[in-house]
Amino acid sequence: MPREFSRSERVASLLQRELAALLQNYRDYFKLGIVTISAIDVTRDLAVATVYVTVLGADGDKLSEQMETLQNAAGFFRKELGLKLHLRMIPELRFKYDDSIDNGMRMDRLLKDLDIDES
């Protein structure tokens, strides 16, 4: 029997698609770098959506500046989503940095270092 998708998973998928388009359209307006949405988690009551993002080429101060810009623009993006989506309630957006890519690259470097040592 196929697994049914919950409403929160369907809303998360819809939000990811539409929010990615909005981030691309308003990137210059908010002076954002290349921001990628890696995942969105929506609470069961659809009140809060945690948006996990990666920012290409940003580290340290630049990264914290980009994340602050995203969080400050969350209300704007929520309003724009409300105009595009036919949902009774648009979740509050909370942006978090997804460091899984950084961790993967660090692990890859460590493995390569081990490979060199063993030769």
C-alpha positions as CSV (number, residue, x, y, z in Angstrom):
1,M,0.0,0.0,0.0
2,P,1.5,3.4,-1.0
3,R,2.4,5.8,1.7
4,E,0.0,8.8,1.9
5,F,1.5,12.2,2.2
6,S,0.4,14.3,5.1
7,R,-1.0,17.8,4.5
8,S,2.0,19.4,6.1
9,E,4.3,17.5,3.6
10,R,2.2,18.7,0.7
11,V,2.2,22.3,2.0
12,A,6.0,22.1,2.5
13,S,6.5,21.0,-1.1
14,L,4.3,23.7,-2.4
15,L,6.0,26.3,-0.3
16,Q,9.5,25.2,-1.4
17,R,8.6,25.5,-5.1
18,E,6.9,28.9,-4.8
19,L,9.5,30.3,-2.3
20,A,12.4,29.3,-4.5
21,A,10.8,31.3,-7.4
22,L,10.3,34.3,-5.1
23,L,13.9,34.2,-3.8
24,Q,15.1,34.1,-7.4
25,N,12.9,37.0,-8.5
26,Y,13.7,39.2,-5.5
27,R,17.4,38.3,-5.2
28,D,18.7,41.6,-6.5
29,Y,16.1,43.6,-4.5
30,F,17.2,42.2,-1.2
31,K,20.9,42.0,-2.2
32,L,20.9,38.2,-1.6
33,G,23.6,35.9,-2.9
34,I,22.7,32.6,-4.5
35,V,20.3,31.1,-2.0
36,T,19.1,27.5,-2.3
37,I,16.3,26.0,-0.3
38,S,17.4,22.5,0.8
39,A,14.2,21.6,2.8
40,I,11.2,23.0,4.5
41,D,9.6,21.5,7.6
42,V,6.0,22.6,8.4
43,T,4.5,22.0,11.8
44,R,1.4,19.8,11.9
45,D,-0.9,22.8,12.6
46,L,0.7,24.6,9.5
47,A,1.5,27.6,11.7
48,V,5.3,27.6,11.3
49,A,7.5,26.6,8.4
50,T,11.3,26.2,9.0
51,V,13.1,26.9,5.8
52,Y,16.6,25.4,5.5
53,V,18.8,27.3,3.1
54,T,22.3,27.2,1.8
55,V,24.1,30.3,0.6
56,L,26.7,29.8,-2.1
57,G,30.0,31.4,-1.4
58,A,29.1,33.0,1.9
59,D,30.9,32.4,5.1
60,G,31.4,34.2,8.4
61,D,30.0,37.7,8.5
62,K,28.6,37.5,5.0
63,L,26.6,34.4,5.9
64,S,25.2,36.0,9.0
65,E,24.3,39.1,7.0
66,Q,22.5,37.0,4.4
67,M,20.6,35.0,7.0
68,E,19.6,38.3,8.8
69,T,18.4,39.7,5.5
70,L,16.3,36.6,4.8
71,Q,14.8,36.6,8.3
72,N,13.9,40.4,7.9
73,A,12.3,39.7,4.6
74,A,10.2,36.7,5.9
75,G,7.1,38.9,6.3
76,F,7.4,40.1,2.7
77,F,7.8,36.6,1.4
78,R,4.9,35.4,3.5
79,K,2.7,38.1,2.0
80,E,3.8,37.2,-1.5
81,L,3.1,33.5,-0.9
82,G,-0.4,34.5,0.4
83,L,-1.1,36.2,-2.9
84,K,0.1,33.2,-5.0
85,L,-1.2,30.2,-2.9
86,H,-4.8,29.4,-2.2
87,L,-4.3,28.4,1.5
88,R,-6.4,29.5,4.4
89,M,-3.3,30.3,6.4
90,I,0.3,30.9,5.3
91,P,2.8,29.6,7.8
92,E,5.2,31.9,9.6
93,L,8.6,31.6,7.8
94,R,11.7,30.9,9.9
95,F,15.0,30.7,8.0
96,K,17.8,28.4,9.2
97,Y,21.2,27.8,7.6
98,D,21.6,24.2,6.5
99,D,25.2,23.2,7.2
100,S,24.9,19.7,5.8
101,I,26.7,20.6,2.6
102,D,29.6,22.1,4.6
103,N,29.8,19.0,6.8
104,G,29.8,16.8,3.7
105,M,32.6,18.7,2.1
106,R,34.6,18.6,5.4
107,M,34.1,14.8,5.6
108,D,35.1,14.4,2.0
109,R,38.3,16.3,2.7
110,L,39.0,14.2,5.7
111,L,38.5,11.0,3.7
112,K,40.8,12.2,0.9
113,D,43.5,13.1,3.5
114,L,43.2,9.5,4.8
115,D,43.4,8.1,1.3
116,I,46.7,10.1,0.7
117,D,48.2,8.9,4.0
118,E,47.5,5.2,3.2
119,S,49.3,5.3,-0.2
